[in-house]
Amino acid sequence: MKALLDYIPLFVFFYLYKTTDPKDTSHPLLQIFGAGVDNNHTLTATAGLLIASIIVYGFLFIQQKFSLNKQQWFILLMTVVFGGITLALSDDYFIRLKAIIINAVFAIGLLLSPWFNQDRMPIIQKLFTPVFELDKAGWQRLNLAWVGLFVLMAVLHTFFAFVFADGKYWGEFTAFGDMMVMFAFMIIMFFVMRKHLKIQ
């Protein structure tokens, strides 16, 4: 349920991104946050993303007994900071950086996690210990696989935001592409690791 709630802001973003004309300055959200010249679909979608994120994480904050985990705080902070800068400057360059930075930080965090835990255990081991039974080398390889996933996601977001077709398909990839990559990775991981499952 919580995982689905995390995607609501992205669905709101995609809907507004696809249904707003880039040159339309009359959208109600633009009356609040300000309009651009030819990027109003991105500005409207960013405003929707910002509002939806605050509502969703506000709900989770209350549901989780007035607390958010570090990942939730980080995603909310990045959304508010980069979404706020995007709307303040009417420049979609900054919101395009958000997913790149989030994925890069996750990759670095996973890579360095063994050095910041007293037991030298990678975060992935803590997350998947109830699911998999691996030796130390196996956990290290699995951790590196997740690092590779987030590096790949950062590269793909960079590609679709700034390289491919002048960012034409950036909204589509942001809303659905990275979700598909993540699901594909999870399926491959469980297939490759099936012999190490604790529950068979």
NORKAZI-V725472 format. One line per field, one symbol per residue. ss: DSSP state (H for helix, E for strand, C for the rest). Layout:
BEGIN
ss=???
END
This chain:
BEGIN
ss=CHHHHHHHHHHHHHHHHHHCCCCCCCCHHHHHHCCCCCCHHHHHHHHHHHHHHHHHHHHHHHHCCCCCCHHHHHHHHHHHHHHHHHHHHCCCHHHHHHHHHHHHHHHHHHHHHHHHCCCCCCHHHHHHCCCECCCHHHHHHHHHHHHHHHHHHHHHHHHHHHHHHHHCCHHHHHHHHHHHHHHHHHHHHHHHCHHHECCC
END
